[in-house]
Amino acid sequence: MAADILRPHAENSYAPELEALARDDNRPRPEGWRMSPWAVVTYLLGGQAPDGTPIEPKYFGNRRLIEIAVATLATDRALLLLGVPGTAKTWVSEHLAAAVSADSKLLIQGTAGLAEENLRYGWNYARLIAEGPSEQALVPSPVMTGMRDGKIVRIEELTRIPADVQDALITLLSEKTLPIPELGSEVMARQGFNVIATANDRDKGVNELSAALRRRFNTVVLPLPATLDEEVGIVQNRVAALGKSLALPPEMAPLREVQRLVTIFRELREGKTLDGKEKLKSPVATLSTAEAIAVIQQGQSLAMHFGNGSLTANDLASALVGAVVKDPSTDGGVWAEYLETVVKKRDDWKDLYRACREI
């Protein structure tokens, strides 16, 4: 793997951990899996491999949720990770696929324009015209490849896929077979094949899943972090990890600034101050943990290239306002009111208040 790759796949970034967990894993493992369910959970949540290799946590949250997700993949039911934006659905699905199949690249990105052939198979039309239907003219989808090789397939934003295309999944998930009528053949899924789908339960304009398709999935809802300290820890961890590829030193993000940002996000998200004494209006933005990580990274970049090298209130404010005020006609008033009724009154937040007012 080239050193200048911006974001390597999970199976490449964490190859030493995956190898250490799989090498001495003597627990029962499902057919086609690289490691046991216990090792998969350890890889996601952190711990220690049998040989003493430290395993970095990839997900911070309820252990039981991850155990349920992993146990689901060991059955014949697919897994649906559901939650608001920024709850690490994509991150968890990628690492589950890397741990189970050593391959997280069998990915379908759900969009309104997705065609059924993206789920089933397509054709190389030049060869199709020249030779007619043949195995050589067939262009397999990630689902077909996953079925043939016995690997996990990831489907992002399932509810953004048109309803008629969603229905193509029903046969694939229930019968575990993909008919190819043009060739008079079929692809039958091998042991290890399964599907992990993600869906956002907040965005507008999505396609509801049919009852038939929902029955093919076991749904695990990934929540937002339960406490301020937990969310601060997640932001710090991810900022440090992502900063390596961007050459942004982790010490550029002081704990104080991370705590203030996460506090603002949680209060606006929940519509009340952390002490519960004052009700607040909420902006249209989700203000998720993922967005908090992006704000810190943007502030770090400003500090590194245009500041004194350490994230300050001015850098934080410059990145923060754009994250909160997505719709100026509505969010502008919400943000201005929050600054005057909450931020201004906190004695140790005067610098942040002034910085935000100047933008």
C-alpha positions in Angstrom: 0.0 0.0 0.0 1.5 3.4 -1.1 2.4 5.7 1.8 0.6 8.6 0.1 -2.9 7.0 0.1 -5.3 9.5 1.8 -7.6 6.9 3.3 -6.5 3.2 3.0 -9.1 0.5 3.3 -9.6 -0.9 6.8 -8.0 -4.2 6.0 -4.9 -2.4 4.9 -4.7 0.2 7.7 -5.2 -2.4 10.4 -3.5 -5.4 8.8 -1.2 -6.1 11.8 -4.1 -6.2 14.2 -6.2 -8.4 11.9 -3.4 -10.8 11.4 -2.6 -11.0 15.1 -6.3 -11.7 15.9 -6.7 -14.4 13.2 -3.4 -16.1 13.7 -4.0 -17.6 17.2 -7.8 -17.5 17.2 -8.9 -21.0 18.4 -12.6 -20.1 19.1 -15.3 -21.4 16.9 -15.7 -19.5 13.6 -18.4 -19.6 11.0 -17.5 -21.2 7.7 -16.0 -18.6 5.4 -15.0 -16.2 8.2 -11.4 -15.0 8.7 -11.8 -15.1 12.5 -14.3 -16.0 15.2 -17.1 -13.7 16.2 -15.3 -13.1 19.5 -12.2 -11.8 17.6 -14.4 -9.6 15.4 -15.9 -7.9 18.4 -12.4 -7.5 20.0 -11.2 -5.9 16.7 -14.1 -3.4 16.8 -14.1 -2.5 20.4 -10.4 -2.9 21.2 -8.5 -5.1 23.6 -5.6 -7.5 23.1 -4.9 -10.3 20.7 -3.9 -13.7 22.0 -0.2 -12.9 21.3 -0.4 -9.7 23.3 -0.8 -7.3 20.3 -2.8 -4.3 21.4 -6.0 -3.8 19.5 -7.1 -0.2 19.0 -10.9 0.5 19.5 -12.7 1.3 16.3 -16.1 1.9 17.8 -16.9 3.5 21.2 -20.3 2.5 22.4 -22.5 -0.3 23.7 -20.7 -3.7 23.4 -24.0 -5.6 23.2 -24.9 -3.7 20.0 -21.7 -4.9 18.3 -22.2 -8.4 19.6 -25.7 -8.5 18.1 -24.4 -7.2 14.8 -21.7 -9.8 14.6 -24.0 -12.6 15.7 -26.5 -11.5 13.0 -23.8 -11.9 10.3 -23.2 -15.5 11.5 -26.8 -16.3 10.6 -28.7 -16.2 7.3 -30.2 -12.8 8.0 -28.6 -9.6 6.7 -27.7 -6.7 8.9 -29.2 -3.2 8.8 -27.3 -0.5 10.7 -29.8 2.3 11.3 -29.2 5.7 12.9 -29.0 9.5 12.5 -26.1 10.8 10.4 -22.7 10.6 12.1 -23.3 7.6 14.3 -20.5 5.6 12.6 -22.7 3.3 10.6 -20.4 3.3 7.5 -17.3 3.1 9.8 -18.7 0.0 11.6 -19.8 -1.7 8.4 -16.4 -1.2 6.8 -14.6 -2.7 9.8 -17.0 -5.6 10.1 -16.4 -6.5 6.5 -12.6 -6.2 7.0 -12.7 -8.5 10.0 -15.0 -11.1 8.6 -13.9 -11.2 5.0 -10.6 -9.4 4.9 -12.2 -7.3 2.2 -14.3 -4.1 2.7 -14.3 -3.1 -1.0 -17.5 -4.9 -2.1 -19.5 -1.7 -1.8 -22.7 -0.4 -3.4 -23.4 3.3 -2.8 -27.1 3.8 -2.7 -28.5 6.7 -4.7 -31.8 7.7 -6.3 -30.3 6.8 -9.7 -29.1 3.3 -8.8 -30.2 0.7 -11.4 -31.1 -2.9 -10.8 -28.0 -4.1 -12.7 -25.8 -2.4 -10.0 -27.3 -5.0 -7.5 -27.3 -8.0 -9.9 -25.0 -7.8 -12.9 -24.4 -5.9 -16.1 -22.8 -6.5 -19.5 -19.8 -5.5 -21.5 -21.9 -4.4 -24.4 -19.0 -4.5 -26.9 -18.5 -8.2 -26.2 -22.2 -8.8 -25.9 -22.8 -7.5 -29.4 -19.8 -9.4 -30.8 -20.2 -12.7 -29.0 -23.7 -12.8 -27.6 -24.4 -13.5 -23.9 -21.4 -15.3 -22.3 -19.5 -15.5 -19.0 -16.8 -13.3 -20.5 -19.3 -10.5 -21.4 -20.9 -10.6 -17.9 -19.9 -7.7 -15.5 -20.5 -8.9 -12.0 -21.9 -6.6 -9.3 -20.4 -6.5 -5.9 -23.3 -8.7 -4.7 -22.5 -11.3 -7.3 -18.8 -11.2 -6.4 -19.7 -11.5 -2.7 -21.9 -14.5 -3.4 -19.3 -16.3 -5.5 -16.4 -15.6 -3.1 -18.3 -16.0 0.2 -17.7 -12.4 1.4 -19.5 -9.6 3.1 -21.2 -7.0 0.8 -21.9 -3.5 2.0 -24.8 -1.4 0.8 -24.7 2.3 1.8 -27.9 4.4 2.2 -30.3 1.6 1.5 -33.4 3.9 1.8 -32.1 6.2 -1.0 -32.3 3.3 -3.5 -35.6 3.3 -5.5 -38.2 0.9 -4.2 -38.3 -1.3 -7.3 -34.5 -1.7 -7.1 -34.7 -2.5 -3.4 -37.1 -5.3 -4.3 -34.3 -7.0 -6.3 -32.6 -7.7 -2.9 -35.5 -9.8 -1.6 -34.7 -12.9 -3.7 -30.9 -12.4 -3.1 -31.3 -12.3 0.6 -34.0 -15.0 1.0 -33.0 -17.5 -1.6 -29.2 -16.8 -1.5 -29.1 -17.2 -5.3 -28.8 -14.9 -8.2 -30.4 -16.2 -11.4 -28.7 -15.4 -14.8 -31.5 -16.2 -17.3 -29.5 -15.0 -20.3 -27.0 -17.8 -19.6 -29.5 -20.3 -18.2 -27.4 -20.4 -15.0 -27.3 -19.0 -11.5 -24.8 -18.0 -8.8 -25.4 -19.6 -5.5 -24.0 -17.9 -2.4 -21.1 -19.6 -0.7 -20.6 -19.7 3.1 -19.4 -16.4 4.4 -21.7 -14.3 2.2 -23.9 -11.8 3.8 -25.0 -8.1 3.4 -24.5 -5.2 5.7 -26.7 -2.2 4.8 -26.8 1.2 6.4 -29.7 3.7 6.5 -30.2 7.2 7.7 -33.4 7.6 9.8 -33.5 11.4 9.6 -32.8 12.6 6.1 -35.9 13.7 4.0 -36.8 12.3 0.6 -35.9 8.6 1.3 -37.7 5.5 0.1 -39.3 3.4 2.9 -38.3 -0.2 3.0 -41.1 -2.7 2.2 -42.2 -5.0 4.9 -40.9 -8.0 2.9 -37.4 -6.4 2.7 -37.3 -5.4 6.3 -38.0 -9.0 7.3 -34.7 -10.0 5.6 -32.7 -7.7 7.9 -32.0 -7.7 11.5 -31.9 -4.0 12.5 -29.3 -2.6 14.9 -29.8 1.1 15.8 -26.5 2.9 16.5 -27.1 5.8 18.9 -25.3 9.0 19.4 -22.8 9.0 22.3 -24.6 8.9 25.7 -22.4 11.3 27.6 -20.2 14.4 27.0 -17.1 12.6 28.0 -17.8 9.7 25.7 -18.3 12.0 22.7 -15.2 14.0 23.5 -13.2 10.8 23.6 -14.5 9.7 20.3 -13.7 13.1 18.7 -10.2 13.0 20.1 -9.5 9.5 19.0 -10.7 10.0 15.4 -9.0 13.4 15.0 -5.7 11.8 16.0 -6.2 8.9 13.6 -7.3 11.0 10.7 -4.7 13.7 11.3 -1.9 11.2 10.6 -2.8 11.1 6.9 -3.2 14.9 6.8 0.0 15.6 8.7 -2.0 17.4 11.4 -0.4 16.7 14.8 -2.9 15.6 17.5 -1.5 18.1 20.0 -2.9 20.9 17.8 -6.4 20.2 19.2 -6.4 21.1 22.9 -8.8 19.2 25.1 -10.5 22.5 26.1 -11.5 23.3 22.6 -12.8 19.8 21.9 -14.9 19.9 25.1 -16.4 23.3 24.1 -17.3 22.2 20.6 -18.9 19.0 21.8 -20.8 20.9 24.5 -22.2 23.3 21.9 -23.2 20.4 19.6 -24.9 18.4 22.3 -26.8 21.4 23.6 -28.1 22.5 20.2 -28.8 18.9 19.3 -30.8 18.2 22.4 -32.5 21.6 22.6 -31.4 22.4 26.1 -28.3 23.3 28.1 -26.3 20.4 29.7 -27.6 21.3 33.1 -31.2 21.3 31.8 -32.0 24.7 33.1 -32.6 26.4 29.8 -34.4 25.3 26.7 -32.9 26.1 23.3 -33.9 26.1 19.7 -32.2 23.5 17.5 -30.8 24.2 14.0 -31.7 22.0 11.0 -28.2 20.5 11.0 -27.7 17.2 12.6 -24.6 18.3 14.6 -23.3 14.7 14.8 -20.1 13.4 16.2 -18.8 13.1 12.7 -19.5 16.8 12.0 -17.6 17.6 15.3 -14.6 15.7 14.0 -14.8 17.6 10.7 -15.0 21.0 12.6 -11.9 20.2 14.7 -10.0 19.1 11.5 -10.9 22.3 9.7 -9.8 24.3 12.7 -6.5 22.4 12.9 -5.9 23.2 9.3 -6.5 26.9 9.8 -4.2 26.9 12.9 -1.5 25.1 11.1 -1.4 27.1 7.9 -2.7 30.5 9.0 -2.4 30.6 12.8 0.1 29.9 15.6 0.1 26.1 15.2 -2.4 25.4 18.0 -6.2 25.4 17.7 -7.6 28.5 19.3 -11.0 30.0 19.8 -10.7 32.0 16.5 -9.9 28.8 14.5 -12.7 26.9 16.2 -15.2 29.7 15.6 -14.3 29.9 11.9 -15.0 26.2 11.4 -18.0 26.1 13.8 -20.3 28.7 12.4 -20.5 27.0 9.0 -21.3 23.6 10.6 -24.2 25.1 12.7 -25.7 27.6 10.2 -26.7 25.4 7.2 -29.8 27.5 6.4 -29.1 31.2 7.1 -32.8 32.1 7.1 -33.5 29.8 10.1 -30.3 28.7 11.6 -28.8 32.2 11.7 -31.4 33.3 14.4 -30.9 30.1 16.3 -27.2 30.5 16.4 -27.4 34.2 17.4 -29.8 33.4 20.2 -27.5 30.7 21.5 -24.5 33.0 21.5 -26.3 35.6 23.5 -28.2 33.4 26.0 -25.6 30.7 26.6 -22.1 31.3 25.3 -21.9 35.0 26.4 -22.8 34.1 30.0 -20.0 31.6 30.5 -17.1 33.4 31.9 -14.5 31.0 30.5 -16.0 31.2 27.0 -15.6 35.0 26.4 -12.9 34.4 23.8 -15.1 32.0 21.9 -18.0 34.4 22.1 -16.0 37.3 20.7 -14.6 35.1 17.9 -18.0 33.9 16.9 -19.5 37.4 16.9 -16.7 38.6 14.6 -17.7 36.1 11.8 
